[in-house]
Amino acid sequence: MVRGGRGWVEIGTEWVEVTRGALLWHVEGDRTIARSDWKDPYSCFAVGFETGRFRGIRRTPRLTWWHNFEEVERFSQEIIREHLNERFDRKALLHYAYGRLLFQSRKWQPTTKEKTGLPPKLIQALELMENHPDGQIAIREVAAAIEWSVPHLHSIFQKHLGVTPYQFMLHRRMRLAQEQLVLTNDPIKQISAECGFANTPSFCSAFKAHSGCTPMKYRHREGHI
């Protein structure tokens, strides 16, 4: 897991840039990060796992991402702290570390359709959009931040992810809305505003088109009372 800086790893026949939040899954025979930016050298946190009958079998793409950098740092510190705690159960710690990293990789996969080797600037765009799940960042701002034109951003999204930037962001907003509907008692109007919609009717219309039912029906269907 890359905690900072910048490096490159060879995947297939390509050198892929990895930065903070990259999760690299190695099996026997894989090369680790072999190049580093001398101005901004990478730092990483490595954990070895014995996976029994899965030894040598890749259970997740070679490269995945954990986009919440604060969580990355908290997780790293937590694992190091408990590793230094001689009284803490080592087996439990390994199970927790492996499960959490696997969970983050699975969580990332639907966003990127399990593709590895994405262009570094596309990854930067995804990070910006992941950090604004409420949609409070314009597509033109994302393009400007990575020094691409809006049409080029659309083209690269379509090529690598099969969706437009707007569709990607709308999916994130709908997922946030679904979480809020199930996990809170917040009024629909409040959730609408938190998900970046100008008014409740437009939110309800977009939600029904995405989920197949109204926000209230979704809340009741998922068991929230």
C-alpha positions in Angstrom: 0.0 0.0 0.0 1.5 3.3 -1.1 1.4 5.9 1.6 3.0 8.8 -0.2 5.3 9.9 -3.0 5.3 8.4 -6.5 6.7 5.3 -8.1 6.1 2.9 -11.0 5.4 -0.8 -11.2 5.6 -3.0 -14.2 2.3 -4.6 -15.0 2.4 -6.8 -18.1 4.4 -4.8 -20.6 3.6 -1.4 -19.2 5.0 0.8 -16.4 2.1 2.1 -14.4 2.4 5.1 -12.1 1.4 4.5 -8.5 0.8 7.3 -5.9 -0.8 7.5 -2.4 -3.7 5.1 -2.0 -2.5 2.5 -4.5 -3.0 -1.1 -3.3 -0.6 -3.5 -5.0 -1.3 -7.2 -4.7 1.7 -9.3 -5.3 1.9 -13.1 -5.7 5.0 -15.1 -6.1 7.0 -14.0 -9.2 5.6 -10.5 -9.4 7.9 -7.5 -9.4 7.4 -4.8 -6.7 7.7 -1.1 -7.3 10.9 -0.8 -9.3 11.1 2.9 -10.1 10.7 6.0 -7.9 10.5 9.7 -8.4 13.8 11.0 -6.9 12.1 14.3 -6.1 9.2 12.7 -4.4 10.2 9.1 -3.6 7.4 6.7 -2.7 6.8 5.3 0.7 4.8 2.1 1.2 3.4 -0.2 3.9 3.9 -3.9 3.1 2.2 -6.8 4.7 2.8 -10.5 3.8 -0.1 -13.0 3.9 -0.1 -16.8 3.8 -3.3 -17.6 2.0 -3.3 -21.4 2.2 -5.0 -23.0 -0.8 -5.2 -19.6 -2.5 -1.4 -19.3 -2.5 -0.2 -18.0 -5.8 -3.7 -17.2 -6.9 -4.6 -13.6 -7.5 -8.0 -12.9 -5.8 -8.1 -9.2 -6.8 -6.7 -7.1 -9.6 -2.9 -6.4 -9.4 -3.5 -2.7 -8.8 -6.5 -1.3 -6.9 -7.0 2.0 -5.0 -8.1 3.3 -1.7 -9.1 6.9 -2.4 -9.7 8.1 1.1 -6.2 9.2 2.1 -7.1 9.9 5.8 -8.4 6.3 6.1 -5.2 5.0 4.5 -3.1 6.7 7.1 -5.3 5.7 10.0 -5.3 2.1 8.9 -1.5 2.1 8.5 -1.0 3.5 11.9 -3.5 1.2 13.5 -1.8 -1.9 12.0 1.7 -0.7 13.1 0.5 0.2 16.6 -1.1 -3.2 17.2 1.9 -5.0 15.6 4.1 -3.4 18.2 1.6 -4.4 20.9 3.0 -7.8 22.0 -0.3 -8.7 23.7 -2.4 -8.3 20.6 -3.3 -11.5 18.8 -1.2 -11.7 15.7 -3.5 -14.0 13.8 -6.5 -11.7 14.5 -4.4 -8.7 13.3 -3.5 -10.5 10.0 -7.1 -11.5 9.4 -8.2 -7.9 10.0 -5.6 -6.4 7.8 -6.2 -8.8 4.9 -10.0 -8.4 5.2 -9.9 -4.6 5.3 -7.6 -4.4 2.3 -9.6 -6.9 0.3 -12.8 -5.0 1.2 -11.3 -1.8 -0.1 -10.2 -3.5 -3.3 -13.7 -4.9 -3.9 -15.2 -1.5 -3.0 -13.0 0.1 -5.7 -13.7 -2.4 -8.4 -17.2 -1.4 -9.4 -16.1 2.2 -9.8 -13.4 1.2 -12.4 -15.0 -2.0 -13.8 -12.0 -3.9 -12.5 -9.6 -2.4 -14.9 -5.9 -1.9 -14.1 -3.4 0.4 -15.7 -5.6 3.4 -15.9 -3.8 6.6 -17.0 -2.4 8.5 -14.0 -4.4 11.7 -14.8 -7.7 9.6 -15.0 -6.9 8.2 -11.6 -6.4 11.8 -10.3 -9.8 12.7 -11.8 -11.4 9.8 -10.1 -9.9 10.8 -6.8 -11.3 14.3 -7.1 -14.7 13.0 -7.9 -14.6 10.3 -5.2 -13.7 13.0 -2.7 -16.8 15.0 -3.7 -19.6 12.3 -3.7 -22.2 15.0 -3.3 -21.4 16.3 -6.8 -20.1 19.7 -5.5 -17.4 19.8 -8.1 -18.0 20.7 -11.7 -16.7 18.5 -14.6 -14.9 21.5 -15.9 -13.1 21.9 -12.5 -12.0 18.3 -12.7 -10.7 18.7 -16.2 -8.9 21.9 -15.2 -7.3 20.3 -12.2 -5.6 17.6 -14.3 -4.9 20.0 -17.2 -7.2 18.3 -19.7 -9.9 19.8 -21.8 -13.5 18.8 -21.0 -13.9 16.9 -24.4 -10.7 15.0 -23.8 -11.9 14.1 -20.3 -15.1 12.7 -21.7 -13.2 10.8 -24.4 -10.9 9.1 -21.8 -13.7 8.3 -19.5 -15.6 6.6 -22.3 -12.6 4.7 -23.5 -11.5 3.3 -20.1 -14.7 3.3 -18.0 -17.5 3.1 -20.5 -19.3 6.1 -19.0 -19.2 9.9 -19.2 -17.9 11.9 -16.3 -21.4 13.1 -15.6 -22.7 9.5 -15.5 -19.9 8.5 -13.1 -20.6 11.5 -10.8 -24.4 10.8 -10.9 -23.8 7.2 -9.9 -21.7 8.5 -6.9 -24.5 10.9 -5.9 -27.1 8.2 -6.1 -25.1 5.8 -4.0 -24.6 8.5 -1.4 -28.4 9.1 -1.4 -29.1 5.4 -1.0 -26.7 5.3 2.0 -28.4 8.3 3.6 -31.9 6.9 3.1 -31.0 3.5 4.7 -28.6 4.7 7.4 -30.4 7.9 8.6 -33.8 9.3 9.5 -33.0 12.5 7.5 -35.9 14.0 5.6 -35.9 13.5 1.8 -35.4 17.3 1.3 -32.3 17.3 3.4 -30.8 14.3 1.6 -31.6 15.9 -1.7 -29.6 19.0 -0.7 -26.7 17.0 0.7 -26.5 15.1 -2.6 -26.1 18.3 -4.6 -29.6 18.6 -6.1 -31.2 22.1 -6.5 -34.6 20.9 -5.4 -36.4 17.8 -4.1 -38.5 17.1 -7.3 -35.4 16.9 -9.5 -33.7 14.6 -6.9 -36.8 12.3 -6.7 -37.0 12.1 -10.5 -33.3 11.3 -10.9 -33.4 8.8 -8.0 -36.4 6.9 -9.5 -34.7 6.8 -12.9 -31.6 5.3 -11.3 -33.1 3.0 -8.7 -36.5 2.1 -10.2 -38.5 3.5 -7.3 -39.0 6.7 -5.2 -36.6 7.6 -2.4 -39.3 6.8 0.2 -40.1 3.4 -1.3 -36.4 2.6 -1.4 -36.1 3.5 2.3 -38.9 1.2 3.3 -37.9 -1.6 0.9 -34.4 -1.7 2.4 -35.8 -2.1 5.9 -35.3 1.4 7.3 -38.1 2.5 9.6 
